[in-house]
């Protein structure tokens, strides 16, 4: 069957003209000005042709295996067909490749990338972690922090207790306390919310990276309170894991919400039920990243002083400092 193809500039071409490479005249070519092709569709079509050639398959064979018409496949190959995601899935299946390879993901851009992906495809989390560390060591970027780095980074969602517990821990250890959000604001010359509103999330991540790199360069010893979303950026999180002892401060969603409100942020009160659901979703989405920390502590389990004593013990034991 022919699956859906969205209305596209070339969707009304004849079978003969659809099969002709871009730039070659087709019947009726002089009747209308050629429409400009989108660069992404052109590069997508080039990858389809390249993969088809690599597999040694004719266009007819791919179309048959993908259950799409040759015309649709020809449109796709020459950047003239804005195919639906289902068509792309079928074509990827016919070419025995992943959808990401078809779309041009960087991890499919060379034979070495593809061979590495194949090696890692069925690895479990522990094996993937060892592979990540080994790759970091080969590249000289550091796969993981030393067993006991004296830069102690606290990670977790806002309201986990990173600022209060971080200040207490820094005082106890005699280390500087660095609140990374404040360093980001110094670089940008405005507040975090203004950075995101004026310049967008990409700009914020760049400032975050600069602030983190400078903190690592300046402080051989420090307690660092990190923004809750830092783990969402793989480059920044890799930096943190490579140069810091990491501690995940966990808390119940209700405690997160209560503490954020206590900090003066009343936005969650507007739609408390929806805000709580959003918070739970964020926690669920980031938990797998937070869990990469070397240490973890539940800050909902007991009062602040008792929680601090537990944190102090965890960190001092790992750093092999006197109790």
C-alpha positions in Angstrom: 0.0 0.0 0.0 1.0 3.7 -0.4 1.3 5.3 3.0 0.6 9.0 3.6 2.8 11.6 2.1 2.1 15.2 3.2 1.2 17.7 0.5 4.6 18.8 -0.8 5.7 21.0 -3.8 6.5 18.0 -5.9 3.6 15.7 -4.9 1.9 16.4 -8.2 4.8 15.5 -10.5 4.5 12.7 -13.0 6.2 9.3 -12.4 8.8 10.2 -15.0 9.6 13.6 -13.6 9.7 12.3 -10.0 12.4 9.9 -10.9 14.6 12.5 -12.5 17.5 13.9 -10.5 17.3 17.5 -9.3 18.3 19.9 -12.0 17.3 17.7 -14.9 14.4 19.0 -17.0 11.2 17.1 -17.0 8.1 17.1 -19.1 6.4 20.5 -18.7 9.5 21.9 -16.9 9.1 25.3 -18.7 5.5 25.8 -17.6 6.4 26.8 -14.0 9.5 28.0 -12.0 11.1 25.2 -10.1 10.4 25.4 -6.4 13.3 25.6 -4.0 14.0 22.3 -2.1 14.5 22.4 1.6 18.1 21.6 2.5 17.1 19.0 5.1 15.0 17.1 2.6 17.8 17.2 0.1 20.3 15.8 2.6 17.8 13.2 3.8 17.3 12.1 0.2 21.1 11.8 -0.2 21.3 9.6 2.8 18.6 7.3 1.5 20.4 7.0 -1.9 23.7 6.4 -0.1 22.2 3.7 2.2 20.5 2.1 -0.7 23.8 1.9 -2.6 25.6 0.6 0.4 23.0 -2.2 0.7 23.2 -2.9 -3.1 19.5 -2.5 -3.5 17.6 -1.1 -6.5 15.0 1.6 -5.9 12.3 -0.9 -6.9 13.5 -3.4 -4.3 13.6 -0.8 -1.5 10.1 0.4 -2.5 8.8 -3.1 -2.4 10.4 -3.9 0.9 9.1 -0.6 2.4 5.6 -1.1 1.0 5.7 2.4 -0.6 5.5 3.4 -4.3 8.6 3.9 -6.4 7.3 7.4 -7.1 7.2 8.3 -3.4 10.7 6.8 -2.9 12.0 8.8 -5.8 10.6 12.0 -4.5 12.2 11.2 -1.1 15.6 10.5 -2.7 15.7 13.8 -4.6 14.4 16.0 -1.8 11.1 16.5 -3.4 8.9 14.4 -1.1 8.0 15.5 2.5 7.4 12.0 3.7 5.6 11.2 6.9 7.4 9.7 9.8 5.7 6.3 9.1 7.1 6.3 5.5 10.5 7.0 6.9 10.1 4.1 9.4 9.2 1.8 6.6 12.1 2.9 4.4 14.5 2.6 7.4 13.2 -1.0 7.9 13.7 -1.8 4.2 17.3 -0.5 4.3 18.0 -2.3 7.6 19.1 0.8 9.4 17.8 2.8 12.3 15.6 5.8 11.8 18.4 8.0 13.4 20.8 6.8 10.7 18.3 7.9 8.0 17.8 11.3 9.7 21.6 11.9 9.9 22.2 11.6 13.7 25.9 12.3 14.4 26.4 8.8 15.9 25.7 7.3 12.5 28.0 9.6 10.5 30.9 7.3 10.0 31.8 3.6 10.0 33.5 3.9 13.4 30.5 5.5 14.9 28.3 2.7 13.6 30.6 0.0 14.8 30.7 1.6 18.3 26.9 1.8 18.3 26.7 -1.9 17.4 29.0 -2.9 20.2 27.0 -0.9 22.7 23.5 -1.8 21.5 22.8 -4.6 23.9 25.0 -3.4 26.8 23.4 -2.9 30.2 23.7 0.3 32.3 26.8 -0.9 34.1 28.6 -1.9 30.9 27.6 1.4 29.3 29.0 3.3 32.3 32.3 1.5 32.0 32.4 2.2 28.3 31.7 5.9 28.8 34.5 6.2 31.4 36.9 4.3 29.1 36.1 6.6 26.1 36.5 9.6 28.3 40.0 8.4 29.3 41.0 7.7 25.7 39.8 11.2 24.7 41.6 12.8 27.6 38.3 14.4 28.9 38.1 12.3 32.0 35.5 9.6 32.1 34.7 9.9 35.7 35.9 11.9 38.7 38.7 10.6 40.9 37.4 8.3 43.6 37.5 11.2 46.1 37.5 14.6 44.4 37.6 17.5 46.9 35.1 19.3 44.6 31.8 18.1 46.0 28.8 18.8 43.7 25.3 18.5 45.0 22.7 17.6 42.4 19.0 17.3 42.5 15.8 19.1 41.8 15.1 22.6 43.2 14.0 22.2 46.8 16.1 19.2 47.6 18.2 21.2 50.0 21.3 21.9 47.9 21.8 25.5 49.1 21.2 25.1 52.8 23.0 21.7 53.1 25.8 22.9 50.8 26.5 25.9 52.9 26.6 23.8 56.1 28.9 21.2 54.4 31.2 23.8 53.0 31.6 25.4 56.5 32.2 22.0 58.1 34.9 21.1 55.5 36.5 24.5 55.4 35.8 24.6 51.6 34.4 27.6 49.6 30.7 27.3 48.8 29.7 28.0 45.2 26.2 28.4 44.0 26.4 27.8 40.3 23.3 29.7 39.5 24.8 32.8 40.9 28.0 32.3 38.8 25.8 31.9 35.7 24.1 35.2 36.5 27.5 36.9 36.9 28.6 35.8 33.4 25.3 36.8 31.8 24.8 40.1 33.8 21.2 39.2 34.5 19.0 36.7 36.3 18.5 33.1 35.3 14.9 33.8 34.4 15.9 36.8 32.2 18.6 34.7 30.4 16.0 32.1 29.5 13.3 34.7 28.6 15.6 37.0 26.5 18.1 34.5 25.0 16.6 31.1 25.3 17.7 27.8 26.8 20.7 27.2 24.4 22.2 30.5 25.6 21.5 29.5 29.2 23.3 26.2 28.7 26.4 28.0 27.3 26.6 30.3 30.3 26.1 27.2 32.6 29.0 25.5 30.8 31.3 28.6 31.2 30.4 28.9 34.9 31.0 25.3 35.6 34.4 25.2 33.7 35.6 28.3 35.6 34.5 26.9 38.9 36.4 23.7 38.2 39.5 25.7 37.2 39.5 28.1 40.2 38.5 25.7 43.0 40.5 22.5 43.7 38.3 22.3 46.9 34.7 23.4 47.0 31.1 22.5 47.7 29.0 23.3 44.6 25.3 23.6 44.5 24.2 22.9 40.9 21.0 23.9 39.1 18.5 21.1 39.0 18.5 20.9 35.2 22.2 20.7 34.7 21.9 16.9 34.3 19.7 17.5 31.2 22.8 18.7 29.2 25.1 15.8 28.5 28.2 18.0 27.9 27.8 19.8 31.2 26.9 16.7 33.2 29.9 14.9 31.8 32.1 17.8 33.0 30.6 17.5 36.5 31.0 13.8 36.7 34.6 14.0 35.4 35.8 16.6 37.9 33.6 16.4 41.0 32.4 14.0 43.7 28.7 14.0 43.1 25.9 13.7 45.7 22.3 13.3 44.7 20.0 15.0 47.2 16.6 13.3 46.9 13.3 14.5 48.4 9.6 13.6 48.2 7.7 15.7 45.6 5.6 17.2 48.4 8.8 18.4 50.1 10.2 19.8 46.9 7.0 21.8 46.4 6.8 23.0 50.0 10.4 24.2 50.0 10.1 26.0 46.7 7.1 27.9 48.0 8.9 28.6 51.3 11.7 30.2 49.1 9.1 32.8 48.0 8.2 31.2 44.6 4.4 31.3 44.6 4.0 30.1 40.9 3.2 26.5 41.9 0.2 27.8 43.9 -1.6 29.0 40.8 -2.4 25.4 39.6 -1.1 23.3 42.4 -2.5 20.0 41.0 -1.0 20.5 37.6 2.3 21.9 39.2 2.6 18.7 41.3 2.1 16.5 38.3 4.7 18.5 36.3 7.1 18.2 39.2 6.6 14.4 39.4 7.2 14.1 35.7 10.4 16.1 35.9 11.7 14.0 38.8 10.9 10.8 36.9 12.6 12.1 33.7 15.8 13.1 35.5 16.1 10.3 38.1 18.2 8.1 35.8 20.6 10.9 35.4 20.7 11.9 39.0 21.4 8.3 39.9 24.8 8.6 38.3 26.0 10.4 41.4 28.5 8.6 43.6 26.5 9.3 46.7 22.8 9.8 47.4 20.9 11.1 50.4 17.2 11.3 51.1 16.6 14.8 52.5 12.9 14.0 53.4 13.7 11.3 55.8 14.7 13.4 58.8 15.1 17.1 60.0 17.7 19.4 58.6 20.4 18.9 61.3 20.1 15.1 61.2 20.2 15.2 57.4 23.3 17.3 57.5 25.1 14.9 59.9 24.3 12.1 57.5 25.6 14.1 54.5 28.7 15.0 56.5 29.4 11.4 57.3 28.9 10.2 53.7 31.3 12.9 52.3 33.9 12.6 55.0 34.0 8.9 54.6 34.4 9.1 50.9 37.1 11.8 51.1 38.8 9.8 53.9 38.7 12.8 56.3 38.5 12.5 60.1 34.9 12.2 61.4 
